[in-house]
Amino acid sequence: MEAVVAVFALLFLLCLAFGAYATVKAVGAAKRGVDRTISQARRTVEDHTLRARSLAQPGPAGELAELRLTLRTSMRATQDALYAGAAEDESLKESLGLFERLSAHGHELDGELKRLESEPDRATLAARLPDLRARTRRITQSADALRWAARDRARRFADDDLDALSAQIDVEAGALRHWTREEPPADTPQQPSPARRDWQTGPGTAASDPARSEAAGSHSAHPDATAADSAGQSERPAITPPTRRPVYSWNKKPRPESTT
């Protein structure tokens, strides 16, 4: 009885532990989902703010907002394309490593552009804009090159697979429509051989064949030779005589027949 109580207590503790673990995992997943939603919402609001600022504020401030929006859009699109492609293509892992290094430069530039938005000295800001514009162009061009290369690679694989599939379908369709193939022309029927002609024409038409007529005449002209041939044929055995079967060492000796 004590053993049964101990087993039930152990099962109860295991259920509690499993329930606590499942609760912690569920809370963690929910927290990550909420954080992801908040980050996405914050990113969307910031992008809309930058777009509105680039249109509403002329001069260096509006150009800074436009540079930030261009940089963030390009980097985010490249990140999504590479991570989505890496799940199916292992060759993109090296591209992901390069993108992570490029992201470090992108985050640094984005932070610098964000700090310069509150810069009161417009003259200094205007002087630094060409360098900021060139850095943004270099980073976005590199990101775009990685993104389009990954997309071209995925499309090439899809095209190759589609070509192979189309070829297989064409072969299968041709096999299913085998009756539409052009049949080779039938050969001209051959004339029956003399032996076959004898079976086809029957014994009553032997006189119509010159060779047979000649053979019949030769047989009638030499009755002695015909009789000799018939005698030789009659002397030949109709069935090949049996031969003695070989006797092997493992065969049993034939038992003598009983005279009783």
C-alpha positions in Angstrom: 0.0 0.0 0.0 2.8 2.4 0.8 4.4 1.6 -2.6 1.2 2.5 -4.4 0.9 5.8 -2.4 4.5 6.6 -3.3 3.9 5.9 -7.0 0.9 8.2 -7.0 2.8 10.9 -5.2 5.6 10.7 -7.7 3.2 10.9 -10.6 1.6 13.9 -9.0 4.9 15.6 -8.7 5.8 14.8 -12.3 2.5 16.3 -13.5 3.2 19.5 -11.4 6.7 19.8 -12.8 5.5 19.2 -16.4 2.6 21.8 -15.9 5.1 24.4 -14.5 7.5 23.8 -17.5 4.6 24.1 -20.0 3.4 27.3 -18.3 6.9 28.8 -18.4 7.3 27.9 -22.1 3.8 29.3 -22.9 4.5 32.6 -21.0 7.9 32.9 -22.8 6.4 32.3 -26.2 3.6 34.8 -25.5 6.1 37.4 -24.2 8.2 36.9 -27.4 5.1 37.3 -29.5 4.2 40.5 -27.7 7.7 41.9 -28.0 7.7 41.0 -31.7 4.4 42.7 -32.2 5.5 45.8 -30.3 8.8 46.0 -32.2 7.0 45.6 -35.5 4.5 48.3 -34.5 7.2 50.6 -33.4 9.1 50.0 -36.6 6.0 50.7 -38.7 5.3 53.9 -36.8 8.9 55.1 -37.2 8.9 54.3 -40.9 5.7 56.3 -41.4 7.2 59.1 -39.4 10.3 59.2 -41.5 8.2 59.1 -44.7 6.1 62.0 -43.5 9.2 64.0 -42.4 11.0 63.5 -45.7 7.9 64.9 -47.5 7.0 67.7 -45.0 10.5 69.0 -44.0 12.5 70.4 -46.9 16.3 70.8 -46.7 18.8 68.7 -44.8 16.4 67.4 -42.2 14.1 66.0 -44.8 17.0 64.5 -46.7 18.3 62.8 -43.5 14.8 61.2 -43.0 14.8 60.0 -46.6 18.3 58.5 -46.2 17.2 56.6 -43.1 14.1 55.4 -44.7 16.0 54.1 -47.8 18.6 52.4 -45.6 16.1 50.7 -43.3 13.9 49.5 -46.2 16.8 48.0 -48.1 18.3 46.3 -45.1 15.0 44.9 -43.9 14.1 43.5 -47.4 17.6 41.8 -47.7 17.4 40.3 -44.2 13.9 38.8 -44.9 15.0 37.4 -48.3 18.3 35.8 -47.0 16.7 34.3 -43.9 13.8 32.9 -45.9 16.2 31.4 -48.6 18.7 30.0 -46.0 16.0 27.7 -44.7 15.9 25.9 -48.0 19.4 26.6 -49.4 22.5 25.9 -47.3 24.7 27.9 -49.6 23.2 31.2 -48.3 24.8 30.8 -44.9 27.9 32.5 -46.1 25.8 35.3 -47.5 24.1 35.6 -44.1 27.5 36.1 -42.5 28.3 38.8 -45.0 25.0 40.5 -44.3 25.6 40.5 -40.6 28.8 42.3 -41.1 27.0 44.8 -43.4 24.3 45.2 -40.9 26.8 46.4 -38.4 27.7 49.3 -40.7 24.1 49.9 -41.5 23.1 50.2 -37.8 26.1 52.5 -37.2 25.0 54.7 -40.1 21.3 54.7 -39.0 22.3 55.8 -35.5 24.4 58.6 -36.9 21.6 59.8 -39.1 19.2 59.7 -36.2 21.5 61.8 -34.0 22.0 64.3 -36.8 18.2 64.9 -37.0 18.4 67.0 -33.9 21.5 68.9 -35.0 20.8 72.7 -34.9 23.7 73.7 -37.1 22.2 73.3 -40.6 25.4 74.5 -42.3 27.5 71.7 -40.8 24.7 69.2 -41.5 24.6 70.3 -45.2 28.3 69.9 -45.4 28.2 66.4 -44.2 25.3 65.3 -46.3 27.4 64.2 -49.4 29.4 61.8 -47.3 26.3 60.4 -45.6 24.6 60.0 -49.0 27.6 58.1 -50.4 27.8 55.8 -47.4 24.1 55.1 -47.6 24.4 54.3 -51.3 27.3 51.9 -50.8 25.5 50.0 -48.0 22.2 49.8 -49.9 23.9 48.7 -53.1 25.6 45.9 -51.3 22.4 44.9 -49.6 20.5 45.0 -52.9 23.2 42.9 -54.6 22.9 40.2 -51.9 19.1 40.2 -52.1 18.9 40.0 -55.8 21.6 37.3 -56.0 19.6 35.2 -53.6 16.4 35.7 -55.5 18.1 35.0 -58.9 19.5 31.8 -57.4 16.1 30.7 -56.1 14.5 31.5 -59.5 17.2 29.6 -61.4 16.6 26.5 -59.3 12.9 26.8 -59.9 13.5 27.2 -63.6 15.7 24.1 -63.8 13.2 22.1 -61.8 10.4 23.3 -64.1 12.4 22.4 -67.2 13.1 18.9 -65.9 9.5 18.5 -64.9 8.3 19.7 -68.3 10.6 17.2 -70.1 9.2 14.4 -68.0 5.7 15.4 -68.6 6.3 15.6 -72.4 7.7 12.0 -72.3 4.8 10.8 -70.3 2.3 12.5 -72.5 3.9 10.9 -75.6 3.8 7.5 -73.9 0.1 8.0 -73.1 -0.7 8.9 -76.8 1.2 6.1 -78.3 -1.5 5.5 -80.9 -0.7 8.9 -82.5 2.8 7.9 -83.5 3.4 7.2 -87.2 3.5 3.5 -87.9 6.2 2.3 -90.3 4.8 1.2 -93.7 4.0 -2.4 -94.0 6.4 -4.5 -96.1 5.2 -5.9 -99.4 3.9 -9.4 -98.9 6.3 -12.0 -100.1 5.4 -14.7 -102.5 4.9 -18.0 -100.9 7.6 -20.6 -101.2 7.1 -23.7 -103.3 6.6 -25.8 -100.2 4.1 -23.4 -98.8 2.4 -23.2 -102.2 1.9 -26.9 -102.2 -0.1 -26.7 -98.9 -2.1 -23.7 -100.2 -2.9 -24.9 -103.6 -3.7 -28.5 -102.6 -2.9 -31.7 -104.3 -5.2 -31.1 -107.2 -3.1 -28.3 -108.7 0.2 -30.1 -108.9 0.0 -30.1 -112.7 0.0 -26.3 -112.9 3.5 -26.1 -111.6 6.1 -26.7 -114.3 8.7 -27.9 -111.8 6.4 -30.3 -110.3 5.3 -31.5 -113.7 8.9 -32.1 -114.7 9.6 -33.9 -111.4 6.5 -36.1 -112.0 7.6 -36.9 -115.5 11.1 -37.8 -114.3 9.7 -40.2 -111.8 7.4 -41.8 -114.3 10.3 -42.1 -116.7 12.5 -44.0 -114.2 10.2 -46.3 -112.3 13.2 -48.4 -111.1 14.9 -45.5 -109.4 11.6 -44.6 -107.8 11.2 -48.1 -106.5 14.7 -48.1 -105.1 14.2 -44.8 -103.3 11.0 -46.2 -101.8 12.7 -49.3 -100.7 15.5 -47.2 -99.1 13.0 -45.1 -97.3 11.2 -48.1 -96.0 14.4 -49.6 -94.6 15.1 -46.5 -92.5 13.7 -46.8 -89.0 10.8 -44.5 -88.3 12.0 -43.9 -84.7 15.6 -43.6 -83.6 16.4 -46.8 -81.7 17.0 -46.4 -77.9 20.5 -46.2 -76.6 21.8 -47.7 -73.4 21.5 -45.4 -70.5 24.7 -44.6 -68.6 25.1 -46.3 -65.3 26.6 -44.2 -62.4 28.2 -45.3 -59.2 25.5 -43.9 -57.1 22.7 -45.7 -58.9 21.3 -48.8 -57.3 22.0 -52.1 -59.0 19.0 -53.6 -60.6 17.5 -56.3 -58.6 17.2 -59.7 -60.5 13.7 -60.7 -61.4 12.2 -63.4 -59.2 11.5 -66.7 -61.0 8.8 -67.7 -58.4 
